[in-house]
Structure formats: structure tokens, C-alpha cells
């Protein structure tokens, strides 16, 4: 399981590892930005699933 911080706070997104998140999703409130940032995360999840077969 992976956890991502979804924020508009630049300090929080810069320090995501300190807070034990796996990454940061930026520009909260911008649906297009959210989808663009989630696409690689979903690809990584799919590749991880395929390698565990």
C-alpha cells in the first residue's frame, strides 16, 4: 500500500518523506492536474501487480 499527500501547501509537499508519504500530489482542487499526476501512480501499481504473477 502506498500513501500520497494531496495538498496545496508547498512546504508539506516538499517534506512528504518526513511525514512517511510515498509521494506528493500537487495543485489540490485542479482535477486535470490530479488526473495527470495519478496516471503514473496507476501505471506503477499495474506494473507491480504484473511482476507479482
C-alpha positions, 0 to 999 in steps of 0.5 A, spaced: 500 500 500 502 506 498 500 513 501 500 520 497 499 527 500 494 531 496 495 538 498 496 545 496 501 547 501 508 547 498 512 546 504 508 539 506 509 537 499 516 538 499 517 534 506 512 528 504 518 523 506 518 526 513 511 525 514 512 517 511 508 519 504 510 515 498 509 521 494 506 528 493 500 530 489 500 537 487 495 543 485 489 540 490 482 542 487 485 542 479 482 535 477 486 535 470 492 536 474 490 530 479 488 526 473 495 527 470 499 526 476 495 519 478 496 516 471 503 514 473 501 512 480 496 507 476 501 505 471 506 503 477 501 499 481 499 495 474 506 494 473 507 491 480 501 487 480 504 484 473 511 482 476 507 479 482 504 473 477 
